[in-house]
Amino acid sequence: MKQQISNISPEIIKKGYRLIKYKNERRKFVREIGIRMKQDNNLQRNYKPDGSKLVVFIIPGSDWATGNDKISGGTMSIVSICEETAAIQDVHGAQTIMCTMNGDHLLLKHTMFSNNTSVYRFDQLADYFANASEILIHLPEFLAEHFIASLSLTDKKWLQQMQEFHINIMNQNIRLMPDTLVIEDLKNEADMVTITTAHQKYCSQYYRDYFKVPLHKFSVWISPEQYQFMSFKEKQNLLVVSPDPHPMKEIILEQLRGINGLDIKIIQNLTYDEYKALVSHAKWSLTFGEGLDGYLIEPVFSGAIGFAVYNDQFFTPDFKGSPTIYNSYEELKKKLVVDIKSLDYEPIYTSCQQQQFQLCAQYYNKEQYRKNIAAFYKHGYTFS
């Protein structure tokens, strides 16, 4: 009996403890039984088991408590690139699939934004695609450090048999990139490691030399034609604010509440379609996040004027001269109220908005985005 007890793995003991202690864990256990069954059925219905080439996108799992998907610009970007990849099978010759990493909370499909992509489990792949000989795995930057440790012995054996094993780290936020030692470890596991970027700013020879792997710009799915543009006369006097935390956020918002007639809404608890509808009516936007992010660019493409603080990690230098991109949060705090009041006049507003729109449109173009993705699969990297 002692021998039998000692053979029980720590992971099984841990799972048993969590099932007893946490109601959400019990709900998750029941919920995921159904998800697993549907994923197994979907895999058989949508994929050929004898395919030799796979492109795999790893996506964050669902919320532990609710089982709902988590909406974020990074997640939407990965799903978009996955769908663009699936659409050009003639270029890469592979089947494209999206998975959660082993150990993550299961997810059947993203429901917070429009998409046509089902989500599977990584642990389904080794058995189903037993004869695969080439695999490319796209990893979000914040999961790259944990991927190898998440693999089972079956997964590792399957990957080791590949004639070509390629890992691509999707650098969507330079602040979340793993240490160079992690990249070296991945190079020891895979035949090839590359990095793709969401922003122009960190797709450069400097970062090619720093990370010591080929570097390529994907960009993101954002482009002007996807948004409902409204003119000054059609706008509400509405300021939309990113949900990001910041030490000066409440002080700045309190100052803005002193502007007569200005409605302020922090973006939260919205589907993506609801978000797009909201920003189309907004006259102003303010981001406390990366700066050059969706909370700036998407309102601008919807006809708003965006306010942010410049930083060297995300913005290219040409944004530094923009009158609504400040050098610091202290400068933003000092000038924002005055600037909103002075810009709230149609000729001045329209001129400023057009300048900002054209500046953003230089970097976010759907046709170029698709060309960039195709170039990656042809090994035409921006920095080889």
SVG drawing of the C-alpha trace seen along z (x, -y; Angstrom):
<svg xmlns="http://www.w3.org/2000/svg" viewBox="-24 -77 48 79">
<polyline fill="none" stroke="black" stroke-width="0.4" points="0.0,0.0 2.8,-2.4 4.4,-1.7 1.1,-2.5 0.7,-5.8 4.3,-6.8 3.5,-6.2 0.8,-8.9 2.3,-11.9 2.5,-15.3 0.5,-16.8 -2.4,-14.4 -2.3,-15.2 -2.3,-18.9 -5.3,-18.6 -7.2,-16.6 -6.5,-19.1 -7.7,-22.0 -10.9,-20.1 -11.7,-19.7 -10.8,-23.2 -12.1,-25.4 -15.6,-25.6 -14.3,-27.3 -11.9,-24.3 -14.9,-21.9 -16.8,-24.1 -13.8,-24.1 -13.4,-20.3 -17.0,-19.8 -16.9,-22.5 -13.7,-21.2 -15.1,-17.6 -17.5,-19.1 -14.8,-21.2 -12.5,-18.3 -15.2,-16.2 -16.0,-19.0 -12.3,-19.7 -11.7,-16.0 -14.7,-16.0 -13.7,-19.2 -10.1,-18.0 -11.3,-14.9 -13.8,-16.9 -11.5,-19.8 -8.0,-18.3 -6.3,-15.5 -4.3,-13.3 -1.8,-12.4 -0.7,-15.9 3.1,-16.4 3.3,-20.1 1.7,-22.0 1.6,-25.7 0.6,-26.0 -0.4,-29.2 -0.3,-29.1 -3.0,-31.3 -3.7,-32.2 -6.4,-30.1 -9.7,-31.1 -10.5,-32.8 -10.3,-30.2 -13.5,-31.3 -15.8,-31.9 -14.3,-29.9 -14.8,-33.0 -12.1,-34.1 -10.0,-37.2 -10.1,-40.0 -6.9,-41.9 -5.2,-43.5 -2.5,-40.8 -5.0,-37.9 -6.9,-39.5 -3.6,-40.0 -2.7,-36.3 -6.1,-35.2 -5.9,-37.5 -2.4,-36.3 -3.6,-32.7 -6.5,-33.3 -4.3,-35.1 -1.9,-32.2 -4.7,-29.6 -5.8,-31.6 -2.4,-31.2 -1.9,-27.5 -0.7,-27.6 2.3,-29.6 3.4,-27.4 1.6,-24.1 0.7,-23.4 -2.4,-22.9 -2.9,-25.8 -4.2,-25.2 -4.6,-27.3 -4.0,-25.7 -3.8,-26.5 -0.6,-25.5 -0.6,-22.4 -1.9,-23.2 -3.8,-26.3 -7.5,-26.6 -9.4,-25.2 -11.2,-27.4 -13.3,-26.3 -13.6,-29.6 -13.1,-33.3 -16.5,-34.9 -15.6,-38.5 -14.7,-39.5 -15.6,-38.2 -13.5,-35.3 -13.7,-31.9 -11.1,-30.0 -11.6,-27.1 -9.2,-26.5 -7.7,-23.2 -5.3,-21.6 -1.7,-21.2 -1.8,-17.7 -4.1,-16.7 -1.5,-17.2 1.1,-14.4 -1.4,-11.5 -3.5,-13.0 -0.6,-14.2 1.7,-11.3 3.3,-11.4 4.0,-15.1 7.5,-15.9 7.6,-19.7 6.2,-22.1 6.2,-25.8 5.0,-27.0 4.2,-30.6 4.6,-31.5 3.4,-34.8 6.4,-36.5 5.1,-36.1 4.6,-32.4 7.9,-31.6 9.8,-31.0 7.2,-28.4 6.6,-26.5 9.3,-23.7 8.5,-23.0 4.8,-22.6 5.5,-19.8 4.8,-16.2 7.2,-13.3 4.9,-12.4 5.1,-15.9 8.8,-16.1 9.3,-12.7 7.0,-13.9 8.8,-17.2 12.2,-15.4 11.2,-13.3 10.5,-16.3 12.7,-16.9 12.1,-20.6 11.1,-22.2 10.7,-26.0 9.7,-28.2 8.7,-31.8 8.3,-34.2 5.6,-36.8 6.9,-40.0 3.8,-42.1 5.1,-44.0 8.8,-44.5 8.4,-44.9 7.2,-41.2 10.0,-39.7 11.9,-36.9 15.5,-37.1 18.1,-36.2 19.0,-33.1 15.4,-31.8 15.9,-32.3 19.2,-30.4 17.4,-27.6 14.7,-27.5 17.5,-27.4 18.8,-24.2 15.4,-22.6 14.3,-23.7 16.1,-23.6 15.2,-27.3 14.1,-30.2 12.8,-33.5 11.0,-36.6 8.2,-38.5 7.1,-42.0 3.9,-44.0 5.6,-47.4 8.0,-49.0 10.0,-50.5 11.4,-47.2 11.9,-45.6 15.5,-46.8 19.0,-45.7 19.7,-46.5 17.2,-43.9 18.3,-41.4 21.8,-41.6 20.5,-41.7 18.4,-38.5 20.7,-36.8 17.9,-35.3 16.1,-36.4 13.7,-39.2 10.6,-40.0 7.8,-42.6 4.2,-41.3 2.6,-44.5 -1.1,-44.1 -4.5,-43.7 -5.5,-47.3 -6.1,-49.4 -8.2,-52.4 -10.9,-50.7 -12.0,-48.5 -13.5,-51.5 -16.5,-53.7 -15.1,-57.2 -17.2,-60.0 -16.5,-63.7 -16.3,-66.5 -20.0,-67.3 -21.1,-63.6 -19.0,-63.2 -20.2,-63.3 -18.1,-65.2 -16.8,-61.9 -13.3,-60.9 -12.6,-57.2 -9.8,-56.1 -7.8,-52.9 -8.2,-50.6 -4.4,-50.6 -3.4,-51.5 -1.1,-54.4 -0.1,-56.4 -1.3,-59.7 -4.5,-58.4 -7.0,-59.4 -5.5,-62.9 -5.6,-63.5 -9.2,-62.2 -10.3,-64.4 -8.9,-67.4 -10.8,-66.3 -14.1,-66.0 -13.9,-69.8 -14.4,-70.3 -18.1,-71.3 -20.0,-68.8 -17.2,-66.3 -18.3,-62.7 -15.5,-60.3 -15.7,-56.6 -13.0,-54.0 -13.0,-51.1 -14.0,-47.9 -16.4,-45.0 -17.1,-45.4 -17.0,-43.1 -14.8,-44.3 -17.9,-45.3 -19.2,-47.3 -15.8,-48.9 -15.6,-49.9 -19.1,-51.4 -18.2,-53.4 -14.9,-54.8 -16.6,-55.8 -18.7,-58.3 -15.7,-59.5 -14.2,-62.9 -11.1,-62.2 -9.1,-59.2 -6.5,-58.9 -4.2,-55.9 -2.3,-55.1 -0.8,-52.0 1.9,-51.4 1.2,-54.7 1.2,-53.5 -1.6,-51.0 -5.1,-50.2 -6.5,-52.7 -4.8,-55.4 -4.8,-54.1 -8.3,-52.7 -10.1,-55.9 -7.9,-57.9 -9.0,-55.7 -12.5,-56.4 -12.1,-60.1 -11.0,-60.9 -7.9,-62.8 -5.7,-60.6 -3.6,-61.7 -0.7,-59.7 2.8,-60.0 5.7,-59.3 8.2,-56.5 11.1,-55.1 10.0,-51.5 6.8,-51.7 6.7,-55.1 8.8,-55.9 10.5,-59.3 8.0,-60.9 5.3,-60.8 7.4,-62.9 6.4,-66.2 2.7,-65.5 0.9,-68.1 -1.1,-65.5 1.8,-63.1 3.4,-64.5 7.0,-64.0 5.9,-63.0 2.8,-62.5 3.7,-65.7 3.4,-67.5 0.2,-65.7 -1.3,-66.7 -0.3,-70.3 -1.5,-70.7 -4.3,-68.2 -7.3,-70.2 -6.1,-73.4 -5.4,-71.4 -8.8,-69.7 -10.5,-73.1 -8.4,-74.7 -8.8,-71.8 -12.6,-71.7 -13.2,-73.9 -14.0,-72.2 -11.2,-73.6 -8.5,-73.1 -9.8,-69.7 -10.1,-68.5 -6.5,-69.6 -5.0,-68.0 -7.0,-64.8 -6.0,-64.4 -2.3,-64.8 -2.6,-62.1 -4.6,-59.8 -2.1,-60.1 0.8,-59.4 -0.8,-56.2 -1.9,-55.1 1.8,-55.0 2.4,-52.1 -1.0,-50.2 -2.0,-49.0 -3.9,-45.8 -2.4,-45.0 1.1,-45.5 0.2,-43.4 -0.8,-40.5 2.3,-40.9 4.4,-40.8 2.8,-37.5 3.3,-35.9 6.9,-37.0 7.6,-35.3 6.5,-31.9 8.8,-32.4 11.7,-33.1 11.9,-36.7 12.6,-38.1 13.0,-41.8 16.4,-41.1 17.7,-37.6"/>
</svg>
